[in-house]
Amino acid sequence: MKYFSTRDKSLKFSFKDIFLRGLAPGGGLFLPDEIKKYSKDDLNTLSQLSYNELATEIIFNFCSNEIKKDELNSLIKKSYSSFKEKEVVSLKKIGNINLLELYHGPTLAFKDIAMQVIGNMYDHLQVAKTKTVNIVVATSGDTGSAAIAALSNRKNINLFVLHPHNKISNIQRKIMTTIGGKNIYNIAIDGSFDDCQKIVKELFNEDEFRSKINMSGVNSINWARIVCQIVYYFYSFLKLQNNNISFSVPTGNFGDIYAGYFAKKMGLPINKLIVATNKNDILQRVINTGEYKPDKVKPSITPSMDIQVASNFERLLFYILDENDNKVTSLMQDLSSKRLFNLEKKEIQKIKIDFEGIKITDEETVRIIEKVYKEHQLIIDPHTATGVGAAISLKHLGDIVVLGTAHPYKFGNTIKKAIGKDLNPPSHLKMNVDKKEMFDIIGNSSSDVKNYILNKIV
Ligand SMILES: *Cc1c(COP(=O)(O)O)cnc(C)c1O
């Protein structure tokens, strides 16, 4: 299996290459040139497997040229050994809804599930053997801490994490800035997550700088993250033994839900994928009207979804535009020159075969947390609540799995407001409350970030 770019199908990269690079040359995103299809019988066989065994089967499809299956299996076991749940994730019923809890890792959000594997892959693939790798990553609050927990004190790796200053929750920031490690640099950018992501993309597109610092990325545009997230769609689908299941996914950068789309491409008979957004509703709008037009980021009580430029959407466009890399390139050029693009009617219809888009306001989110607590004595975080809200409004679809993306402890203020309770930190949380927070505040420009990095790595 080789990987090409959404903007250039002629490119051929190995898994190791795309793992290290993250973003394709010219700004496109990587996709695999083969897609393994599981038949009904195959799925029956897979349903017997433990989470770790299933993860090995699924992930192996994408990296079999570089990693032996038994080595991948031990890498996965090691990655999930710190999780609170032996089966990594857990399924609960809240009324008619199935809640898939993905937040039992060391930093309490679903980001740990991919990031722990990625951390071990950096060592296994020996990408930093001869030259230090400098990873630069933008975070809307949860990716950063997951990356730090996965990469802290690894040999020959530095990690630079850009978060939007004062736009993430206190606990999100505290986890991120207290884990520490001599190779970890937290940078608060005076701007939004979109600004952070833009800076990272700009640095990737500067060939000279990128090769000078041997730059790598672990944002959700890194294909390895999507691959690890495909696993829990299979796992929960197979556990539920029901052939009419939709998934409701609290969405920001379109990474997590794209993993569901890919699972469907691999033969998992998912009904609908429901994109739950907050007031930053660009994805809900593009699904319903065809207009993709980023707005200014509006802060919400679901900061990890405060995103207007949903990078992974480009990976869906590639298939919606019949795998035409020129068309993808031209829409992306429109986006950067005119700040928007429009899809045609038939393209919108194609998206609607697989997707629904629902916006949930902050007020609704608080009400849902309150309702779920009152009716089921279960506390869910605000992001998860948007997924539950979207599922409630699309009840007619039948059985729905909501992806529980973060532990409520991370968003204590909102929980307090909704149900009047203070939450205790879970015992497996990797955070040192007594430690001084370490981060530097710097300007919203790629040259400021560049200088910062160059200063730190001399
Ligand atoms: C990252 C994140 C999301 C959004 O996931 P995407 O892959 O960016 O769409 C939703 N909820 C939480 C808690 C997150 O950390």
PDBQT file of the ligand as one rigid body, heavy atoms in Angstrom, charges set to zero:
ROOT
HETATM    1  C1  LIG A 501     -10.795  16.947  19.424  1.00  0.00    +0.000 C 
HETATM    2  C2  LIG A 501     -12.103  16.880  20.071  1.00  0.00    +0.000 A 
HETATM    3  C3  LIG A 501     -13.301  16.881  19.336  1.00  0.00    +0.000 A 
HETATM    4  C4  LIG A 501     -13.326  17.070  17.842  1.00  0.00    +0.000 C 
HETATM    5  O1  LIG A 501     -12.730  16.007  17.146  1.00  0.00    +0.000 OA
HETATM    6  P1  LIG A 501     -12.286  16.222  15.633  1.00  0.00    +0.000 P 
HETATM    7  O2  LIG A 501     -11.552  14.986  15.263  1.00  0.00    +0.000 OA
HETATM    8  O3  LIG A 501     -11.388  17.425  15.633  1.00  0.00    +0.000 OA
HETATM    9  O4  LIG A 501     -13.510  16.453  14.826  1.00  0.00    +0.000 OA
HETATM   10  C5  LIG A 501     -14.492  16.737  20.020  1.00  0.00    +0.000 A 
HETATM   11  N1  LIG A 501     -14.532  16.617  21.365  1.00  0.00    +0.000 NA
HETATM   12  C6  LIG A 501     -13.403  16.610  22.103  1.00  0.00    +0.000 A 
HETATM   13  C7  LIG A 501     -13.508  16.488  23.570  1.00  0.00    +0.000 C 
HETATM   14  C8  LIG A 501     -12.149  16.741  21.488  1.00  0.00    +0.000 A 
HETATM   15  O5  LIG A 501     -11.038  16.738  22.231  1.00  0.00    +0.000 OA
ENDROOT
TORSDOF 0
